[in-house]
């Protein structure tokens, strides 16, 4: 059975999307990641988050697949990336949770909604909103 990753709203180290990125890496390595996610591995939010953290996606992938808990991988990120503080977390979480709402990504979000048969869902204002519904979870 092909799987969907964790919700984008889950946090690790106070950061949205990080658990989802790690989950996608692990699920893909097992050959169980739903095809909808393949094109975005290391790109989109994954890529932006890695850039924000000062690490390379391929290095994160290698470290994640070497094993360990999410907290151990977070410690690796903190040791190899740039230092982040509460303000950085606020900036990342604010950006990530609102991506697609009244910004340059809005047309892409609307296209993805249409391709998924969700164009009528005016309540899906951000990519996070869209992911929840598209992946079978209740909207937040």
Residue pairs with C-beta under 8 A, 6 or more apart in sequence:
1 32
2 32
2 33
2 34
2 35
3 27
3 32
3 33
3 34
4 34
4 37
4 135
4 136
5 20
5 23
5 24
5 27
5 33
5 37
5 135
6 19
6 20
6 23
7 20
7 131
7 132
7 135
7 137
8 16
8 17
8 20
8 45
8 96
8 127
8 128
8 131
8 132
9 16
9 97
9 128
9 132
9 140
10 16
10 19
10 20
11 18
11 19
11 93
12 18
12 19
12 22
12 70
12 71
12 74
13 74
13 77
13 78
13 89
14 86
14 89
14 93
15 49
15 89
15 92
15 93
16 92
16 93
16 96
16 97
16 128
17 45
17 46
17 49
17 96
18 49
18 70
18 74
19 70
20 45
21 45
21 46
21 49
21 50
21 60
22 60
22 64
22 70
22 73
24 33
24 37
24 41
24 46
25 41
25 60
25 61
25 64
25 65
26 64
26 65
27 33
28 37
28 38
28 41
29 65
36 134
40 46
42 50
42 57
42 58
42 61
45 96
45 99
45 127
46 57
47 57
48 96
49 92
49 96
50 56
50 57
50 60
52 84
52 88
52 92
53 77
53 81
53 82
53 84
54 80
54 81
54 82
55 77
55 80
55 81
59 80
60 73
60 77
63 73
63 76
64 73
68 76
84 92
96 128
97 126
97 128
98 126
99 105
99 126
99 127
99 128
100 106
100 108
100 109
100 125
100 126
100 127
100 129
100 130
101 125
101 126
105 127
109 124
109 126
109 127
109 130
110 119
112 130
112 134
113 119
113 121
113 124
113 130
116 130
116 134
118 124
118 130
118 133
118 134
121 133
123 129
123 139
124 130
124 133
124 139
128 140
129 139
129 140
132 138
132 139
132 140
133 139
